[in-house]
Amino acid sequence: MFRTVGDQVSLWEAVLPAELLKLPDELARVDGLLDDPVFFAPFVAFFDPRIGRRSTPMETYLRLMFLKFRYRLGYESLCREVSDSITWRRFCRIPLDGSVPHPTTLMKLTTRCGSAAVDGLNEALLVKAAEAKLLRTNRLRADTTVVPANVCYPTDSGLLAKAIRRIAATGRRIQAAGGAVGTRVRDRSRAAGKRAHAIAAKLRSRAALGRDEAKAAVLKTTGELAELAETAARDAARLLVNANRAVRRATTKAAQLRARGEHDAAAGRRRGRLVRAVNDLTKLVAATRQIAAQTRQRLVGTTPDGATRRVSLHDPHARPIAKGRLGKPVEFGHKAQVTDNDDGVIVDHSVEMGNPPDAPQLAPAVERVITRTGRTPRTVTADRGYGEKRVDDALHKLGVRNVVIPRKGRPGATRRSQEHRPAFRRTIKWRTGCEGRISTLKRGYGWDRARIDTTEGTRIWVGHGVLAHNLVKISALTA
């Protein structure tokens, strides 16, 4: 059952001194912004208004998620800190004698409502700011960055060794849940670990062995790991055949019990564990085969296509992205675009899988800003990655008067004279502030690593970071 507001304050709060009831300035301003029913609308579609268990009040959920991204807290530490703080309890509209939502409840709400709800919240906040004449859009600047996925640096040997270990562990989960108990599953984790350690030893001893000899030894051991992974995947496929039979038998038995009006709770829990383990192993086998195929391709001297390359067992959408950074020439995750204004408010953002080109993303972003605010920007600027004539033409067609984007390559004399004008150079200097905006998002609002897998999960995580950032910025403008 959908709930927007929580319970009334308790008698204990009525007798507290005024000093304890006062919120800090920033939290008080954010509380005033969020105290608007427009922020409940994005969640209506995900709940029944009358039937079911009472949901966590949305005003409480919104404030908890703001605190999480504002102060870089995990779900468990967030709930613990809110439980211990009278100020944060009052900000989150949780009575002193009330219970703080469980961390898993917040996780499930976040993934259940998805990026559609987060986008709706950001849209509502920007529209509210525009109606209050707090959102300036005379000048806009855009830039892209990589939002890293929650993966360690992927190597062929490391991914193959992890896949072999996880296949063995998931097979044990299936048999513990009562599926395919008669099927023999060989654990190849030890053999995979030996080969992974051998690769590391060869790489450490390059100076003693010689570069060519060490490289040949590493390639040979990597090929053995790929063969082990393919064998483990074949064994897992045989296990899945028998496990699926067990799932069908358990489902049929449960249906027969329901027909007789009976219910076996323990059997239902075992069936749930079995189904989850079977689904996990099915995805794992597919990922293992893809990684083994990539490894075979690399062993014959061909580089796998980055647009389809698998770099993680648990995140199928993370991709390698080269942005030219000296410290991190290749990052693994998703590409995000940020568009902000003179006040540092993020007026538009987007997340894409892989490494699409920058240029085609700018005009749609500006068009969304125009639709959202009802005003056309006078000046739009971006870095050289957007520098194409078709981008300038598309922005002029939208009504933008000044498009300040350096062109790619070596421009002609006319273009050089235009780019050397003082007004052009001043705007380019202002554009570099977008780098600082991205740095702030990475250091302070969770963009340094998305903690939810897949492209949808990254959009949820990024959207909540943008919401917390904009709440701080817009609330400061209201002061």
N, C-alpha and C positions, 0 to 999 in steps of 0.2 A: 504494500500500500504506500502510495507516494506521500511523503511529508515534506513540506517546505520549511516550516519553522519548528523549533523544539518546544520543550516544556517551559512553563513560566518559572521565574526565579523563585528560589526557596526562601523560607523565613530566615534562614541563616544569613543570606546575603542582605536582607533588609536591615539587619542590625550591625553590619560592618561599617567601619568609619569611611568617610568619603575619600580619604587618601588611597585606600585599597580598591575603591570602585573606579578610580580614574584610570583610563587607558593612556599609554604613551602617545605622543603626538602622531607619529606615523600610523600606528595601529588604529587610532581614533579616526584619522582621515580615511584610511582604507575601509574601516568598518562603515563609515558613512556612505562610501561609494557602493559597497556590496549590499547595503540595506535597501535594495530596490527589487521589486518582484520580477523585473525583466530578466534577472539572472537565473530564475527558476525555469523559464520557458525551455531552454535547451535540454532539460532532463525529463520533460513530461512524456515524451514518446517512449521512454525506456521503462516506465512503471505503470501499473494499473492504479487508477485513482482510488479504488475501493477494496480490491481483493488482495489477499496475501499478507505477509508479515509487514509490520511497519518499517519503513526504510529509515536510514539515518537522515535526519533533517538536512536538507540541501544547504541551508545557511551555515550549518556546522561543517559540512563537508567542504564547502568553498573556502571557509576560513582556515580549516586544517591544511588544505592543499596550498593555500597562500603561505602559511608558516613553513611548510615543508620546503618549498622552493625558495622562499626568501632567505631562510637560514640554513639551507643545504642539509636537511635532516633526513635520515631514513625513516621508514614507516614506524618501526619499533621505537626509535629514539624520539620521534615526534609525539607519539601517544604517551610516552613516559614523561616528557617535558611538560606537556599540556596537563597531565594528571597532577603534577607537582606545583603548578603555577596558578595562582588565583587570577592574575592578569590575563594569562592566555586562556583560561577557562571562560572568563567573561567575554573576551574577544570572540571565542568560538561558540558562544551562547550555550555553554554547558553548565548546568547548575552545580553548586558545590557538592551536593549530595548525589549528583548524577554520575553515570559511568562514561568514560571516554570510549568512542568506538574502537573496536579491536583493529590492529594493523591489517589483518587479512580482509576485514570488511572494506577498508579504504582501498586496498589493492583491487578487490573484485569490482567495486564501484568504478574505479578509474578505467579498468579494461572493459567493463560491461558497456559503459556509455560511449567509450571510444573517442576518436578524434572529432566526430561530428558535434558532440557536446562541447568539447574544448573550443572548437572553431566558433560555435554559437556564443560562448562566453566572451571570447575576444571580440567578436563582431558587436555584441551588445555593449561592451565597454567603450569601443571606439565610437559607436553611434551616440552613446550617452555623452561622451566628451565633445563630439562635434556639435550636438544640440546645445551644450553649455558654452559653446564658442571657446573651448580650450584646446582644440586640435588644429594646429596650423599646418597647412599643406602648400604654402607658397613655394618652398624648396624641398625637394626630396632627393635622397641619395640611396643607392642600392649597392649591395655586395653579396658575394656568396662565400660559404665556408663549408667545412666538413663537420658533421656531427658524428663523432666516432661511435660505433656500436660497442656493445659490452662484450668484446672479444679480445683475447690476447693476440700477439703478433702471429699470424698463421704461417706455418711451413708445411710442406707436403708430408714430411716424416712425422711432425707433431700431430697433424690432423689424423693421419692414418693410425698412429698409436692410440690416440684418444678414442677413435671409432672402434677399434678392436676391444678396448677395455669396456666401453659402454655397451657394446653388443653382448659381451659376456654378462655384465651386470643386469641388463634388461632381460636377458634370457632367464637368469635366476629369479627375477621378479615375476616373470610369467609362470614359472614352475611353482614358486611359492604361493601363487594365487590359485593353483589347481589346474593350470593349463599345460598340456603336452608334457606331463610328468614322466612319461615313458621314453621321451625323445632325448638321446644323449647329446649334450652340448659341450664341446671342448672349449676350455678357456685358454685362449692364445695370448693373454695379456703379458705373461712373462716373456714369451718369445719376442713380442713386439717391443717390450721395454728394453731387452738386450740390444736389439737392433737400433733403437733410438739412442741409447747410450753410446753405442759404437759410432754412430754418426757424429755425436758431439765430441767424442774422443779424437776422431779423425780430423775434425775441424780445428781442434786445439793444437794438433801436432802438424799443422801444415808446413811450418818451417823445417821440421826434421824430415818429413817424407817427401817434400816437393809438391808444388801446387798441382801438377797434372796427376800425380799418383793419388793424392788425397781426394781430388775431384772424382776420379774413377772409382775409388773405394766408396765414396759417399753415394754416387749414382747406383752402384751395385747394391748397396744395403737398402737404399730407398726402393729399388725394384723388388727386393725381397719383402719389404714392408707392404708394398702394394699387393703382392701375391698373397701374403697373409691376410690382408683386409678383404680381398676378393673371396678367399676361402671362408673366412668368418661370415661374410655376407651370404654365401651359399648355404652354410649351415643354418644361419638365422632364417633364411627363407623356408627351409624345411621345417624348422620349429614353428614358424608362423602358420603353415598349413594345418598342423595339428592343433595349435592354439586357437585358430579360428573355429575349428570343429568344437572345441570345448566352449567357446563363447556361444555358438549356436545352441549347444545342448543346455547351457545355463539359461539362455534366454527362453528356450522352449519350456523348461521346468518352471521358471518364474511365471510365464503366462498360464501354465496349468494351475499353479497355486492361486493366482489371481482369479481364475475361473471358479475355483472352489471356495473363494472368499477367504483364503489363508495368505499368510505373509511370513517369510523367513528373512528377518533383518540381517542375520550374519551372512546368509547366502547372497543377499543383495550387495553387501559390502564387498564380498570376495569377487563377485561378478564385476563390480565397478573397478576394483583394482586390476582385474584381469584385462578388462577392455582398455583401460588407460595404458597398461604395459604393452598390449598388442599394438595400439596406435603409435606409441613411442617407438617400438621396434620397427614398425613399418616405415616410419619417416627416417629412422636411423639407417636402415638398409639402403634406402634410396640415396641418402646423402653419402654413405660410404662408397657406393658404386660410382657416384659422380666424382668424388675426390680421387678414387683410384684411377678413373679414366683421365682426369686432369694430370695425375702424376705420370701415367704412361705417356701422355702427350708431351709433357715436359722432358721426359727421359730420352725421347727421340729427337729433341732439339727444337720443339715448337712451343711457343708461349701460348698458354690458354687465353681465350678472349676474356678481357676484364669485365665485359658486360654480363657474362653468364658464369663467371668463375665463382666457385663455392669457397668461402673463406672461414666458415664456421659450421659446426655441427648443429647448434641450436638456433642460429639466426640465418634463415635461408636467403634473406634479402640484403644482407650486408655485402658491399662490393669494394674492391680496391679503387681508390681515388687518388690521383696524382695532382697536387695543387702547386708544386714547385717550392715548398718550404724547405729550408736548408736542414733543419733538425729532423723533419718528418717528410721525406720526399713522397712517400705513399702512406695514406691513411685508409682505414677500413670502416665504412659506415654508410652514411647517406649525405647527399648534398642539400644544403639549405640556403635559401636566399632571404636576406633581411632588407627591408626598406624602412628608413626612419626619417624624421623631420628635424627642424631646428631645435626643438625642445628635447630631442632624444627619444621621443615616443615612437615605438615600432608600429607603423601604420599598415604594414603588410608583411607576411612571411609565408614561406612555402617549403616543403620538404619533398625531394624527389629521390627515387632509387637510382643508384649508379652515379654516373658522371655526365649528365646531359650538358650541352653547351650553355653558357651564360646568356648569350644575346637574346634568344627567343623568349626568355622568361621576364624581361623587363617590361615590355608593353602590356602584357596581361596584368602584371602587378599594379602598374599605374592605372589601368582601367578599373581594377577592383577598388582602388583608393577613390577614384572619381565617383564610382557608384555609391561607395560607403558615405562619402562626405558631401557629395553634390557640388564639389568645387574642383576645377581643373588646376593642377600645379602650374606655376609660371616657369619654374626651372627644375629640370631633372638631370642628375649627374651620376656617373658610375665610372668604373675603372676601364682600362683598355680592353679587358676581356669582352666588353659589350660594344666595342667600337666598330660598328658596321653601318653602312649607309641605310640599310633597310630598317635598322632599329631607329635611327633618326627620323626616317620617313613615317614609321608607325607612330612615334610619339608626337610628331607634328600633326598627324592626322587626328590624334586624340585631342588636340588643342594646346599642347605644350609649346610655349613660346621659345624658351631657351633650352636646347639640348646640349649639355656640356659633357661630352664623352670623347676622349682621345681616340683616334683611329688606330686600328691595327696596322702593322707593317710600316712602310716608309711613305708618309703622306706627301702630296704634291705641294708646290709652292703656295698656292691659294689656301690650302688647308693648314699649312704650317703657320702662315700669317694669322689665320683665324685662331689657332690654338695658342699663339704667343700674345694675344691681347690681354691686358691686365685683368679685365672682368672674367675672362675664361680661366686664367691662372688662379685668381682668388677663389673661384668656385671649385676648382680642382683641389686646392688646399683644404677647403671646407669638406670636400668629399672624404678625405682621409680620416675624418672623425668616425666614419662607419666602421673602420678597423677597430677603433676603440670601443664602439658599441658591441661588436662581436666579441671582443675580449671580455667586456663586462658580462655578457651572457654566458661565456664559457667559465669565467671565474666565479660568478655569483649566482647563476640561475640554471645550472645543470646542463648547459650545452657542451661541456667538456666530455660527456659520455652519456649516451641514452641507455637507461637502465631497463627499458622494455624492448623486447625483441620485435623484429619485422618492421616494415615501413610504417604500418599502422601504429605500432607501438612507439616508434620514433616520433611520429606526428603528435601523438598524445603527450609524450614527454616534453617535446619542444614547445607545444602549445601552452602547457601549464607554466613553463619557464617564461614565455612571452607575457602571459596573463599576470604573473607576479611582478615582472619588470614594469609593465604598463600601469599596474595599480599603484606602484610606488611613484612613478613619474607623474601620472595624472593627479594623484592625490596631493602631490607637492604643488602642482599648478593651482589647485583649489585653495591653498592656504593663503 
